[in-house]
Protein backbone atom coordinates (compact mmCIF):
# COMPACT_ATOMS: atom_id res chain seq x y z
CA UNK A 1 0.00 0.00 0.00
CA UNK A 2 1.31 3.42 -0.99
CA UNK A 3 0.61 6.24 1.49
CA UNK A 4 1.50 9.91 0.97
CA UNK A 5 0.28 13.19 2.43
CA UNK A 6 -1.42 16.11 0.73
CA UNK A 7 -3.26 19.28 1.78
CA UNK A 8 -6.39 21.09 0.67
CA UNK A 9 -5.62 24.49 -0.87
CA UNK A 10 -7.63 27.69 -0.42
CA UNK A 11 -9.92 26.70 -3.31
CA UNK A 12 -10.72 23.25 -1.88
CA UNK A 13 -8.42 21.41 -4.28
CA UNK A 14 -6.27 18.46 -3.32
CA UNK A 15 -3.11 17.54 -5.20
CA UNK A 16 -2.83 13.83 -5.93
CA UNK A 17 0.92 13.20 -5.62
CA UNK A 18 2.86 12.04 -8.67
CA UNK A 19 3.60 8.60 -7.20
CA UNK A 20 -0.11 7.86 -6.82
CA UNK A 21 -1.03 9.31 -10.24
CA UNK A 22 1.63 7.09 -11.81
CA UNK A 23 0.63 3.98 -9.82
CA UNK A 24 -3.07 4.46 -10.71
CA UNK A 25 -2.37 5.68 -14.29
CA UNK A 26 -4.32 8.90 -13.62
CA UNK A 27 -4.30 11.60 -16.28
CA UNK A 28 -5.42 15.26 -16.27
CA UNK A 29 -9.17 15.39 -16.77
CA UNK A 30 -9.87 11.96 -15.25
CA UNK A 31 -13.07 11.94 -13.22
CA UNK A 32 -13.74 10.67 -9.70
CA UNK A 33 -16.63 9.57 -7.60
CA UNK A 34 -16.17 11.00 -4.10
CA UNK A 35 -17.66 9.13 -1.14
CA UNK A 36 -17.57 9.38 2.62
CA UNK A 37 -17.30 6.05 4.40
CA UNK A 38 -17.36 6.65 8.14
CA UNK A 39 -14.50 9.07 8.74
CA UNK A 40 -12.76 8.13 5.48
CA UNK A 41 -12.88 10.07 2.23
CA UNK A 42 -12.77 7.72 -0.77
CA UNK A 43 -11.91 8.79 -4.33
CA UNK A 44 -12.86 6.24 -6.97
CA UNK A 45 -11.68 6.97 -10.53
CA UNK A 46 -14.16 6.39 -13.31
CA UNK A 47 -13.74 6.35 -17.05
CA UNK A 48 -15.94 8.28 -19.43
CA UNK A 49 -16.62 6.89 -22.87
CA UNK A 50 -15.36 8.92 -25.86
CA UNK A 51 -18.83 10.35 -26.65
CA UNK A 52 -19.29 11.59 -23.07
CA UNK A 53 -15.78 13.11 -23.09
CA UNK A 54 -16.53 14.85 -26.38
CA UNK A 55 -19.89 16.14 -25.12
CA UNK A 56 -18.32 17.39 -21.89
CA UNK A 57 -15.57 19.22 -23.79
CA UNK A 58 -18.13 20.83 -26.13
CA UNK A 59 -20.20 21.91 -23.13
CA UNK A 60 -17.25 23.42 -21.25
CA UNK A 61 -16.09 25.20 -24.43
CA UNK A 62 -19.58 26.65 -24.83
CA UNK A 63 -19.58 27.83 -21.20
CA UNK A 64 -16.23 29.57 -21.72
CA UNK A 65 -17.53 31.29 -24.86
CA UNK A 66 -20.66 32.46 -23.03
CA UNK A 67 -18.57 33.83 -20.15
CA UNK A 68 -16.44 35.82 -22.60
CA UNK A 69 -19.57 37.20 -24.26
CA UNK A 70 -21.08 38.14 -20.88
CA UNK A 71 -17.91 40.02 -19.94
CA UNK A 72 -18.03 41.95 -23.23
CA UNK A 73 -21.70 42.83 -22.69
CA UNK A 74 -21.03 43.89 -19.09
CA UNK A 75 -18.13 46.06 -20.24
CA UNK A 76 -20.28 47.60 -22.97
CA UNK A 77 -23.06 48.35 -20.48
CA UNK A 78 -20.56 49.92 -18.07
CA UNK A 79 -19.11 52.11 -20.84
CA UNK A 80 -22.59 53.12 -21.98
CA UNK A 81 -23.58 54.08 -18.44
CA UNK A 82 -20.36 56.07 -18.06
CA UNK A 83 -21.03 57.91 -21.32
CA UNK A 84 -24.56 58.73 -20.14
CA UNK A 85 -23.16 60.17 -16.91
CA UNK A 86 -20.58 62.25 -18.76
CA UNK A 87 -23.19 63.61 -21.19
CA UNK A 88 -25.71 64.40 -18.45
N, C-alpha and C positions, 0 to 999 in steps of 0.2 A: 504494500500500500504506500502510495506517495502522498506525503503531507507537506504543505507549504502554507505560509501565512500571507494574507492580503488585507487591505483596508478599504473601507468605503470612502469615496471622495465627497467633496461638497455637493456634487450633483447626484449622489446616490449610486454612482457607478463603482463596480468592483473589477479590478484587474485580475484576469485569470493568468497566473504566471506561465511563462514560456514552457517550463518542464511539463506542466499539465496539458497545455494546448498541444504540445508535440505528442505526448503519450496518448491523448484522446483524439488526435488528428482533427483538432478544431481549427476552423478558418474564419476570417472576418466575415460577418454576416450570418454565421450559423445561429439558429434559433434555439431557445431553451424553454422547457416547462419549468416553472419555479414552484416548489411545494414546501410546506412546513410540515414536518413530521415530529411532533413533540417539540423539543427545543432545538431541532436540527433543521437547517435550511438545505434543501436538496435541489440541485440543478440537473435536469435531465435533457441532454441534447436531443433535438429531433431534426429530421431531414425533411425539407420541402421538395416536392416534385418540381420539375423544370417549369411547368405551366404556372404553378403557384409563385415560384421565384420571379418569373417574368411579369406576372400580374402585380406582384408586390413592388417590383422596381418601377413599373409604369405608374402605379398609384403614387409612390413617393416622389417620382419625377413631376407628376402633375401637381402635387402639393407644393413642391418647391417653386414651380412656375406661378402658381396662384399667390404664394407669399410675396414673390417679387412684384407681381402686378398690384397687389394690395399696397405694398410700400410705395410704388409709383403713384397710385391714386391718392394715398394719404399725403404724400409730398405735394402733389398737385393741389389738393384741397387746402393744405397749409399755405402754399404760395398764393392761392387765390384769395384766401382770407386776409393775408398780409397786404396784398394789393388793395383790397377793399378798404382796409384800415388806413392805408397811406392816402388813398384818394378821397377819403371821407373828410 
